[in-house]
Amino acid sequence: MSLPLRLLRRAWLLVPICALGFLVWTNASRIRDVGHISDSPDWSVDPLKPDDKSPTGYAGGERRMIVPGHDNYAYQRIAQTQQMFALGQLRVRHVDYENAPIGREVIAPSPYRWWLGLVSLCDSALTGKSIGLSVEHAALYADPLFAALLLLATAIFVAWRFGGFSAAMVSAGFVALYPFAGSFLPGEPDDFTLMLAGSLWSVLTLLAGVRATSQASARRWFWIAGVVAGLGFWAGLTSELFILGGIVLGALLAALIARGDPARAGAARPYQSLPWRQWGLGAGATVLAAYLIDYFPARIGPGLEIVNPLVALALAALGELLGFATDLVAGSPAAVDSALADGPGGNGLRRFALPGLSAAVVAGVSIAIALRPHRMIFEMDPVANRLTNLGEAGVVADGFAAWVSRDGLAGAAAATCLPLLLCLPALAWIVYRGTDRPFRALLALALGPVAAALALSLFQIHWWNTLDGVLLALLAGLTAEVPGAPSSRLTRWLSAGLAAFVLFPGVLQLIPPRSADGRPALSQVDLQGIIERDLAHWIAKHSDAPGAVVLASPSLTITLCYHGGLAGLGTLNWENLDGIKGSIRIAAATEPEEALALTKGRKVKYIVIPSWDMFLDKLASTGLGLAPNSREGIERSFVGGMLAQIQLPTWIELVPYRLPPELGDRWVMIFKVVDEQDPAAALSRTAEYFVEMGYVDRAGVIAQRLRRYPASVAALVARAQVEKARNDNRAFSGLFKTLLFFIARGDDKALPFDRRVSLAITLVQGGRADLAGAQVRRCMDEVDEARLRSLSTASLFFLQKLGKAFDCGIADPRLHALALDLLPPDLRSQI
């Protein structure tokens, strides 16, 4: 063969190389974007301090990296991998940061944590960072590196078993299929990538078995395909179950094609049974091994959400049943004669015994899975309705029809749907009787998983990622170099043209957008992540003890726990059903006493409600039995009534937390669970909260309620501060005179520490520096850590300013350092 011809035959190698280059280029850009967003500074606290002894690499168990797209599962994979190293656990089976105070069980499979851990160990060895820091850093590279390795492995395998042209087509599809190629993103480590790999290779290895030239080779490949399917079940049992349904559908369709093939009856081309028994044994053995490695003996029960011996038995039985069923459908003479035999010994009955037993096992396990307890948590899981995290906030819709009716068949929708055109030539070759049977059977088997994934994609758009994975396997089969496959030069050019047509729109969706200065424009989701990180760090710093328990929406709970080292209750993990029930009970409580008992029982310290995430209202509606978005009746609940309408019980205190003005009209309300307060003092703190936050009108409403306590110094101080904020000097003077009378009478002696600080501030505002100095000196004598943490940011700032003015600062160096540390950097610089 001449050199030019040999080079031409190797030209397909350029496509995987270019595909790998495109993968590296796009992910390098996205890694820079994640770094740019994560480098955004906090405004209320100082930068995190590294601590090699901390599980996270930062002091206090806090974290820095902002996961793109607010991917809550990615946050958890990072946290659990860090816990794996910190506690020396190969299998993480319990976490403390959810379902506080007892934590929750972790049933998620371990392979992805092991992969992220392996990348982290390499990162730590190369950079010298602590393993906690390396886990967060490795999260940037784990999925892109996995995608690169998967691309290379797939290209090599397809070239080996299906031919170079097929490898070129599959490599191009791997990096251009949308949304599949957008599933391996930097900074979003998630075991969904392992599920996609399992879906793709479960079908690819089966197709390799179908094209095998001998029964021995076919048995070997079907056994390997079973092992791969078992690994897919380990990565994600639910996802692989639907792929399995598609494989069964494809197998029956392939057998039906064999039945109608006129060449089947010819002596030169007898029907060859596919070795489904070997497939079932390989899958069952792998699932059993995975169960023993990952769960035994800690979890002995069957647990149908994970790999277990019952699923292993069902897979082995399915292989036996599928082999028998496909032989019957195909009309295999041996199968038919054996099944209908009436000869000596009842061969027919014996032939039916094993398939009948297998059918009973498969049916029993299937019924058990179908009838498992319904979990309402799945109805609230946003992942099922999210196509991808690429773009401003990804594509989110309640089903394909809702998505298309909202956005139309253009842009992302067109890029998603166009690859389905690859099914048309496959169907054409199947229908065309001139195509040889092995090639038709191969395409039929590949189309089964495509049909199953497509059906699910119409209900939950996240399944389009899995659909793309099995479409890649179909593309490999469609362009394979197998006997009976169309292999003319024209056919290949047509295949390449069709692939380019359906893949090009996906490439446009996958190229990272850039702003004019080359930096990524911050999306609303990015801004939300920046705010929630600062909020988590602020709560962690101001809390009396590490690991404070917060009640928030499920999504916010995850980020507060991740960034701040805090603990929470309800998240949308299916293992955390108790935590979400606890959140619902508190949110929907109709009496203050009930809410107090529930929050104390859960050791809740903070309740956090941001303007961009009002999911606690939905939890309250659920607990009251109302429609999810109903506002009527929600005012009876703790969240929708007492908190939303600021009818606060005396054991709840509002804590000021301000966002920078450039973030627009967003707001965060933080409610702190405290010991029972004097009613006048509690209302005075609420009034001063609204003054500090700049909500003067709402402060005025609270001031009117404070009129009920005319003899309370705390109430007079708060009312005076409200009038000062209103610039009503006349009203302020009247209240100030009354306040001086009560001070002269000694009524200020029993004031709580924070009320005394407010009194000192008010006295300075009224021009009585002499009296203010006495109050400040008394505060400095009484100050301790708990009292410092009880002050709002404004009170703490003015206390230190007044201490400096009256030359009576905090004497204890440790407390002095803490007082400065609790202030935002911009205020600290003014002292």
N, C-alpha and C positions, 0 to 999 in steps of 0.2 A: 504494500500500500504506500503511495507517495506521501511525502511529508505534508503538503498542503491538505490532502484528504484526511490525514491523521489529525492535523490541527483542527480541521473543521469538525471532526467527530468529537473533539474535546471542547468545542466552543461552549457547550452547555455549562462548563465549570465557571464561566464568567458570571452567570446569573446568580448562583449561590454566593459568590464573592461580592457581587454588587449588592445583593440583598443584605448580607452581613454588614457591609459598609453603610447602607441606609439605616439599618438598625442601630449601629454605633452612633451615627450622626444625630439621629432624632433623640436618642436617649441621652447623649452628652448635652444636648440643648436643654432637655427637660431636667437633668440633674442640676445644671446651672440655675434653672428657674426655681427649683425647690430650695437650693442654697440661698438664692436672693430673698425669697419670701421668709425663710427661717432666720435669716440674718436681720430681719426687721427688729429694731429694739423694742423692748418693753418700755412703758412710760411711767408705770407706778412703782416699779421695783428695779433694783440693780441687775446687771447681767448675772446669770447663774455662775456659781463658783464650782470648779471641778473638784471632785472628791473621789479618789481611787477606791476608797473603802465603801462607797455607796453602790448599790446594785445598778444604778442608772449612770454612774459616772459623774453625777452632779450632787451637790450637798442637798440633803433633805429628800432624796429620792425624786427630785423634779426632773423634767425633761425639756428639751429645747426644740427639736425638729418639728415643723408643722407638716403633717401629712397632706398631700394635695387632695382636693376633692372631699375633704372631711371624711375620709374612709375610716370608719370606726373599727372595722375588723383589722386594718393595718396597725392601728394604735395598739390593739390587744396583742397582736402577734409580736410586736416589739417588746411590750411589757412582759409577756410570758416567756420570751426567749431570755430576757435579762434575768427573770426569776429563775429560769432553768440553770443559768450559770451561778447566780448568787447562792442558791440552795443546793447546788450539785445534783439537781434532779434531771434525769434523762427523760422522764415522763412527767410533765406538769399536769397534775390532776386536781389542784385546788388553788383558788386565788382568794385573797382577802379584800380586794378593792371593790368588789360588787356584793350585793345582798348583805350589806353591813348590818350588824357587826360580825356575823358568823362566816361570811364569805359564801362562795358557791363552788360546786363541782365543775371541773373542766373535762369535757368528754371529747372535745375536738381532737382529731388524730395528730400524732406527733411529727410525721415526716417533714412538714414544712418548717416547723421550729428547728428541726435538726439541720435542714438546709441553710436556714438563716444563721444558725449557730456556727455551721462550718464556714460560711463566708465571713462571719464575725471573727472567728479564730484567725483566719488568714489576714484579715484587716488589722487585728491587734498585733500579729507577728510582724507585719510590714510597717506599721506606723508607730508602734510602741504605745498606743493608747490603752487605757484600761478596757477590760472586756465590756463593761457597761456602755462606755462611749462608743466602742467599736460596733456594738449591736445597732445602735441608732445610726451610725455612719454606714454600716453594711446594708441597712434597709434601702439606701439609695441605689445599690448595685445588685441586690439579690435577684430581683425579677428580670432586669435586663440581661444579667449574666446567664440566668436560667434560660431565657429566650434565645440567647446566642448559642448556647450548648444544644438546646432542643432543635434549633434551626440546622446546625451542622449535623447532628445525629440523624435528623429526618432526611436531609438531603443525601447523606451517604447511604442510608438504608434504602431510600427510594431508588437511587441510582443503581444500587446492587440488585434489588429485586424487581424493579419496574423499568429501568433504563434511564439514560442520561437526560433525554428530553423531558421525561416525567419529573425527574429531580429538579430540572430548571423551572418547570411550571409550578411545582409545589413550593420551591424556594421563593419565587416571586409572590405567590399567594400568601405565604407565611407572613411576609412583612407588609403586604398591601391590603389584605382582607380586613374590612372594617365591619364590626368593632374588634374582631379577634386580635389584630395586631396592637390594639390599644389596651390590651389587658395586662401587658407585662411592663408596668410603669415604674419609674424610679420613685422611691420613697413610699410606695404603697404595697408592702409585702403582704401577700395573701395566698392562702393555699388553693384559691380558685385556679391559679396557674397550674398547679399539679393536676387538678381536675381536667383542665383543658388538654394537658399533655396526655392524660389517661384516655380521654375520649378519642383523640386523634390516633394514638397508637393502638388502642383496642381494635379499631377498624383496620388500620394499615396492616397489622400483623395477620389478621384474618384474611385479608386480600392476598397477602403473600402465600398463605396456605392454600387458597383457592387456585392460584396459578402454579402451584408445585407440580412437578412433572412425574412424581411417583407417589404412591400411597404412603411409603415410609417418610418421605419428605413432608407430605401433607400432614401426617400425624404429628411430626415434630413441630411444624409451624403452628398447628392448632393448639398444641400444648403450650407453646410460647405465648400465643395469643391469649390463652386462658390465664397465664401468669400475669400478663400485662393488664388484663381486665381485672384480676384480683387486686393488683396494685392501684388501679383506678377506683375500685370499691374502697380501698383503704383511704385514699385521698378524699373521697367524697361519695358516700354510699348512695345518697339520694340522686345525685347527678348521674352516676354510673348506672343506676337502675333504669333510667329512661333510655340511656344508650343501649342497655341490654335489651329492652323492649324493641328498639329499632333493629338490633341484630337478629332477634327472633323473627321479626317481620321480614327482613331481608333474606334470611335463610329459607323461609317458607316460599318466598317469591322465587328464589333461585331454584328450589326444588320443583316448583310449578313450571318453570321454564324448561327444566330437564324433561318433565313429563310430556311436554308438547313438542320436543325436539325430534324431528324425523330421523336424525342420525343416531338417536339413542338406541334404536333397535338393531342397528347394523352391527355385525360381528366385529368389524374393525374399530368400533368406537362404543364399547359397552358403558353403561352408567357406572360411575365411580362414587360411592357414598363418601360424604364429607365426614371427617373424624370428629364429630361433635363430642363424643365421649371423652376424648383426650382434652378437648377444650374445657369441658366441665370439670374434669379432675384437676387440671392446672389451675383454674380459677378457684375451685374449692380449697385446694391445698394452700394456695397463696393467701386467701382470706383467713384460713385457720392459723397460718403462721403469723400473719399480721396481728391477729387478735392476741396470740400468745406473746408477741413482742411488745405490743403497745398497751394492752389492758390487763392481761392475766398476771397475778391473781387479784389485783386490786378491784377489778370489776368483773365478777363472775356471771352476773345476770345477762340475759340475752340482749337487751337494749337494741332495738331494731334501727336506731339512728346511726349505729356504728358497726364495723365488722365484728362478727361473732360466729361461734360454731354453727348456729342455726342457719345463718346466711351461707356459710361454707357448704353445709349439707344440701341446701336448696340449689346451689350452683352446680354441684356434682350431679344432683338428680336432674337438673335442667339439661345438662349435657347429654345424659342418657335419653331423656325424653325427646330432645330435639333431634338426635340422631335417628331415633325410631320414626318420629313424625315426618322428617324430611324424606326418608326412604319411602314411606307410604305415599306421601304427596307426589314424589317423583315417579312412583310406580315401579320401583326396583323389583325385578322378578324374585330375587331372594327374599326380600322383605315381605312381599305379598304372599308368596308361597308359604313362608314360615308363619305368617300371621293367620292364614286361613287353613293351615294344615289340620287334618283330622286323623293323621296317622297314629301309629302305636305310641303310647306314652303321652298322648295329649300335647304334642309339640306346640300347637297353636296357643293353648292356654299358658304353657310355660313361657312362650315368647311374649305374651302380653303381661306376664306377672311383674317383671322388672319395670317396664314402662308405666304400668299402672301404679306401682308403688312410688315411682319417681313423680308421676303426676300428682299423687296425693301429697307428697312432701312439698312440691312446688306450690300447689294450691293452698296448703296450710300456711306456709310462710307468707305467701302473697296476701292472704286474708288477714293474717296478723299485722302485716304492715299497713294494709288499707284501713284496719279498724283501730289502729293505735290512737290514743287519746288526742283529741283535737286541741291544737295550741293556738290560741288567739294571737299569740305574739307574732306568728308568721304574717298575720294580716297587717301588722304595723311595720314589717321589715322593709325599709326602703330599697335594699339591695336588689330584690326581685324585680323592681320596676325601674332600675337604673341600667341604661345601656352601657355607658362607659363614663369614666371620670375625666375624659378629655374635654377641653374647651372650658367655657365659662363656668358651668356647673354640671357638665355632662348632660345626657339626654335622659329625662325622667318622665315616665308616663304610665298610666294604669292600663297597660295593654297596647298592642300594636294598633288597633283601630283608633284608640284615643290619641295616640301619637300622630298618626297620619292625618286624622281629622283636624288636629291642632296645627301641625307644621307642614302638611302636604308632602307629596312624594318628590322632594327635592333635597339637595344638600345631604345631610347625614342619612336621611331616610332612603334616598336613591343609592348612596354608597352601600347601605346595608342590604338592600333588596336585590341589586343587580347581580350579585354572585349566584343567585338562584337560577339564573339563565344557564349555568353549567349543568343543570339537571336535564335540559332539553335534549342535547345530543346524547346523553346517557339513555334517556327514554327512547330516543329514536333508534339507537343501536339495539336496545332490548326488543323493541317491536319488530325490527327488520329481521326476518327469518334467515336472510343470507349471512348474518353474523354467526360465527361459530359459538357453540354452546358455552364453553368455558369463559369466553369474554362476556357473554350475556349474563351468565351466572355471577361473575365477578361484579359487574355493574349493578345487578339486582341486589346483591348483598350490601354493596356500598350505599345504595339508595334507601335501604331500610332505616338506618340511623338518621339519615337526612330527613326523612319523613317524620320520624318521631320528634326530632329536635325542632323542626318547623312547626309542628302542631303546638308544642309548648311555647315557642317564641311568640305565637299570636296572643297568648295570655300573659306571659311575663317576658318583657323585652330583653331581660338579662340573658335569656337563653339563646339570643342571636350569636353570642360569643361561642357557645358550644356548637351551634349549627355551623358556623364557619369552620370549626375544627374538623367536623366530619365531612364538610364540603372539600376540605383539603385532601382527605382520604379518597373521596370520589374523584377528584381531579387527578390523583395519582393513578387510579384505576382507569380513568377515561383515556389517559395518554400513555398507558403502559405498553411496553413491547412484549406482548403475549401472542401465542398462536391464535389466529382468527381475529386479532384486533386490526383495525384500519391503520396502516403504517405508511401510506403514500406521503410524498413530500407535500402535496397539496393539502392533505388532511392535517398534517402537522402545522402548516402555515395558518390554516383556518382555526385550529385549536389555539395557536398562539395569539391570533387576532382576537378571538373571543375572550381569552383570558385578559388581554390588555384592555379590552373594552370594559369588562366588568370590574377590573381591579383599579383602574386609573382614578375613579372618583374617591375610592378609599384612600389612595395616596394623598389626595388633596386634604382629606380630613385628618390625616395622621401627621402632616408636617406641622411642627410647633409654630404658632403665630408669634410674631415679634412686633414690638412697638418701634417707633421711629428711632429711639436711642439704643435699640438692641436689647432692652430689658423687657421682661414680661409685664404687661399691664395687670395690676392686681384686680382680680375678680371679686365679686361679692363674697364668694366662698372663701377666698384667700383672706379677705379682711375679717371675715368671721373667725377664721382660725387664729389670726393675730390677736384679736380681741380676747378670745377664749383662753389663749395661752397666758396673756397678761393677767386676766382675771384669776386663773388658776394659781399663778405665782403669787398674786396679791393675797388671796385667801390663805394660801399655805403660810405666807410670812406673818399674817396677822392672827393666825389661829393660836390658841393656847398650847396645843400639843400637835405633833405631826400626825398625819393621817386622819384629819377631821372628816366627819361624815357629812356629805352634802345630799340634799334632795333637789334634783333638777330633772329636766327632761332626759329621756334615755340617751339621746345623742350628746347633749352637753355633759351628762354624767361621765361619759367615756373620756372626753377631752380634759375635764377637770381632774379626773383620776390620773390620767396619763401625764399631763404637764405638771400638776401640783403635788403628785404623790398623795392625793386625797383618797377617800373611800366614798362609795355611793350605794344607792339601793337598786333602782330599776334600770336595766338595760335591755336591749332587744336580742340578747343571746338566748337561744331556746333553753340553755341550761339554767338560766336565771329567772325561771318562772316565779319563784318565791319572791325575788327582789321586785319584780314588776308588780306583783300583787300587793306587796308592802307599800309601794309608791301610790298605787291606786287607792288603797285604804286611807292613807294620810291625806291625799289630795281631795278625796270625796267625803272626808269627815264633816259632819254637820254640827257638831258641838265642840266648843273649845276644849272641854275636858277630854273628849275622845281624841282630838288631835294631839293634845299634850301627852296623853298616855302612849299614843302610837309613836310620836317622835322621840319621847324618852326611851321607849322600848327599843327603838332602832338606833339610839344614841346620835340622832341627827343634830348637828350643830348649826348648819347653814341651809337655808332654802333659797335657791337662786332662780330668778325668772328674767330672761333677757327678752328684748323686744322682738328679736328675730326667731324665737323658738318658744311658742306658747303651748308646747305639747302637754304640759302639766294640766292644762284645761281639758284636753282630750281624755287624760287619765281620770280626771274628776268626773267628766261626763260618763265615762265607762262605769265608774264606781256607783254613780247615781242611776244607772240604767237609762241614760238619755242618748239621743242620737249623737254620733261622734262630733259634729260641728254645731250642735245646738247650744245656744246661749240662754235659752229659757230654762230656768230651774238651776243653772249652775251657780247662781248667787247663794244658794243654800250651802255650798261646799266651803271647805277650809281655804282652798286655793282661789276659787272663783268669787268668794264672798269676803271672808275675813281679810285675806291678803290683798286681793285685787281692789277692794273698796276701802282699804286702810282702816278697817274696823279691827284693830289688832288687839288680841288678848294681851294681858300684862306680862306674859312670858315670851313675847316676841319683840325684838328690837330691830329697827331699820338701820342698816350700816351704809354710810355714804361710799359710793365707788363711782368715780367720774371718768368719762371717756373724753379723749381729746376732741375739740370742736370740729376738726377736719373730718371726723368720722360721721358727721351728719347728725341726724336725729335719733340715732340708736341710743338705747339706754339699758341698764341692767339694775334690777332691784335685788338687793341681798337682805334677807331676813335672818337674824341671828336668834337662836333659841337660848334664852338666858333664864336665870332664876327669877322667881316671881318678883315683880317690881311694884313699888308704890304707884298707884294710878296716875297721880299728878306728875311724878318723875318720868313715867313711861310716856305720857302724852308730851311732856316737854322735850324729850329726846326726839320724838317724831316731828315736832314742829321745827326743831333745830336741824333735823335731817333735811327737810324741804328747803330751809334757808340755805344750807351749805350746798345743796344741789341746784339752787337757783330757781326753784319752783315757789315763788313768793305767794302766789294766789292760793296754792294748796296749803302753804304754811299758815296763811290767814285763816283758813277753815279750821285748822287744828287749834289755832290761837283762840278762836271763839269757844271751842270746847274746853279750853283751859280756864275760862272764866268761872267754871264750876269750882275752882280751887283758889279763892281769893286770898287765903292765908298761907299759901304755899310759896316759899321762896323759889323753888325750882320752876313753878308755873310762871311766876312773875319774871324771872330771868328769860325764859323762853319767849314770853309775850313781848318783852322789851326788845329782844333780838329780832323778832318778826317785824315790829314797828320800825326798827332801825333799817332793816332791809327794804321796807316800803318807803323809806325816806320821810316818814311821818314823825317829825321831831317833836311835835306837840304831844302826841300820844306817848312817845318814848319818854319825854320828861315827866309826864304824870306817873307812868309806871316806875320810873327811876326813883322818884321821890318816895313812893310807897315802899320800894325795895330798900331804900336807905333806912326807913323807919324800922323795918323788920330786922335789918342787920344790927341797928343800934339796940334792938331788944334781944339780940342774941339768937334769933331764930335760924341763923345759918350754921350753927355749930354741928348739926347732925346731917349736913348735906353729903350725899355720895360724892366720891372723888371727881367723877366727870362733871357733875353739876357744879362743884366748886370751881373747876376750871372755867366753866361757862360764866359763872358769877364774876370771876376775875376779869374775863374779857369784857363783860357788860360794864363793870365798874370803870375800866379804862375808856370805854366808849362814852361813858357819862362824865368823864373828867375827874374821877376820884382815884387818882393814882396811889394816894396814901392807903386807901382801903384795898385797892387791888393788890398792892405789894404785900400786904399782910396775908391775903388769900393765896397768892403765889408761893410765899414762903411756907405756908402750911401745906400746900400741895407738894412742894419739894421734900418736906419732912415725911409725908405719908407715901410717897411714890414707891411702887414696886413693879415687877414685870406685869402682873395681871392688870394693874390699874393703867399702865401705859397702853396695853393692848386694848383696853376698854374704850380708849379715846378715839374719836373720829379723826380723820386726817387734819382737818382745820383746827380742831382743839389741840391736837398734839403739836402742831406747828406754832400756834400762838402761845402755848405753854412754854415752849423753849425760847421763843422770842421774848416773852415777858420775863422769863428767868434770866436771860442775858441782860435785859434792860434794868432789872432790879438787882443784878449782881448776886443771884442766888440760884445758879444752875443746879443740875442733878449732880450730886456729889459722887455717887457710886459710878466708877468708870464703865462698868459693864452695862448698867442701866442707861448711862449717857449714850453709849454706843448703840444700844438697842433703840433708844428714842430717835436717834438720827437715822438708823437703818429702816425704821418703819415709815419714814417719810419718802415720798417720791423724790427722785434725784433733783428735779427742778426746784422744789421747795427747800430741800436740804441745802442747796447752794445759797439760799437767802439768809441762812442763820449764821 
